[in-house]
Amino acid sequence: MASDTDTIFLKLNPILQECFDDDDIIATPELQANDVEGWDSLAHVRLILHIERAFKIHFSASEVTSFKNVGDLAHAIKAKT
């Protein structure tokens, strides 16, 4: 049975792939902006907006700037859902 975190990562895959127009992106806890071509500050904002809509949550500005990798992001999503 998939854990909540596994489910979050599965739901993040298509969001990341769509935001960065790259079907090869796989959401892993270690994945960072530096690992993805085109993941700049504007793309980060776009990504966060997609995630907020998909998970029906909202992040504060301080939360958004605190994420170091997708693992941090998934942990925050889990805490809000």
Secondary structure as a PSIPRED ss2 file (coil, helix, strand):
# PSIPRED VFORMAT (PSIPRED V4.0)

   1 M C   1.000  0.000  0.000
   2 A C   1.000  0.000  0.000
   3 S C   1.000  0.000  0.000
   4 D H   0.000  1.000  0.000
   5 T H   0.000  1.000  0.000
   6 D H   0.000  1.000  0.000
   7 T H   0.000  1.000  0.000
   8 I H   0.000  1.000  0.000
   9 F H   0.000  1.000  0.000
  10 L H   0.000  1.000  0.000
  11 K H   0.000  1.000  0.000
  12 L H   0.000  1.000  0.000
  13 N H   0.000  1.000  0.000
  14 P H   0.000  1.000  0.000
  15 I H   0.000  1.000  0.000
  16 L H   0.000  1.000  0.000
  17 Q H   0.000  1.000  0.000
  18 E H   0.000  1.000  0.000
  19 C H   0.000  1.000  0.000
  20 F C   1.000  0.000  0.000
  21 D C   1.000  0.000  0.000
  22 D C   1.000  0.000  0.000
  23 D C   1.000  0.000  0.000
  24 D C   1.000  0.000  0.000
  25 I C   1.000  0.000  0.000
  26 I C   1.000  0.000  0.000
  27 A C   1.000  0.000  0.000
  28 T C   1.000  0.000  0.000
  29 P C   1.000  0.000  0.000
  30 E C   1.000  0.000  0.000
  31 L C   1.000  0.000  0.000
  32 Q C   1.000  0.000  0.000
  33 A H   0.000  1.000  0.000
  34 N H   0.000  1.000  0.000
  35 D H   0.000  1.000  0.000
  36 V C   1.000  0.000  0.000
  37 E C   1.000  0.000  0.000
  38 G C   1.000  0.000  0.000
  39 W C   1.000  0.000  0.000
  40 D C   1.000  0.000  0.000
  41 S H   0.000  1.000  0.000
  42 L H   0.000  1.000  0.000
  43 A H   0.000  1.000  0.000
  44 H H   0.000  1.000  0.000
  45 V H   0.000  1.000  0.000
  46 R H   0.000  1.000  0.000
  47 L H   0.000  1.000  0.000
  48 I H   0.000  1.000  0.000
  49 L H   0.000  1.000  0.000
  50 H H   0.000  1.000  0.000
  51 I H   0.000  1.000  0.000
  52 E H   0.000  1.000  0.000
  53 R H   0.000  1.000  0.000
  54 A H   0.000  1.000  0.000
  55 F H   0.000  1.000  0.000
  56 K C   1.000  0.000  0.000
  57 I C   1.000  0.000  0.000
  58 H C   1.000  0.000  0.000
  59 F C   1.000  0.000  0.000
  60 S C   1.000  0.000  0.000
  61 A H   0.000  1.000  0.000
  62 S H   0.000  1.000  0.000
  63 E H   0.000  1.000  0.000
  64 V H   0.000  1.000  0.000
  65 T H   0.000  1.000  0.000
  66 S H   0.000  1.000  0.000
  67 F C   1.000  0.000  0.000
  68 K C   1.000  0.000  0.000
  69 N C   1.000  0.000  0.000
  70 V H   0.000  1.000  0.000
  71 G H   0.000  1.000  0.000
  72 D H   0.000  1.000  0.000
  73 L H   0.000  1.000  0.000
  74 A H   0.000  1.000  0.000
  75 H H   0.000  1.000  0.000
  76 A H   0.000  1.000  0.000
  77 I H   0.000  1.000  0.000
  78 K H   0.000  1.000  0.000
  79 A H   0.000  1.000  0.000
  80 K H   0.000  1.000  0.000
  81 T C   1.000  0.000  0.000
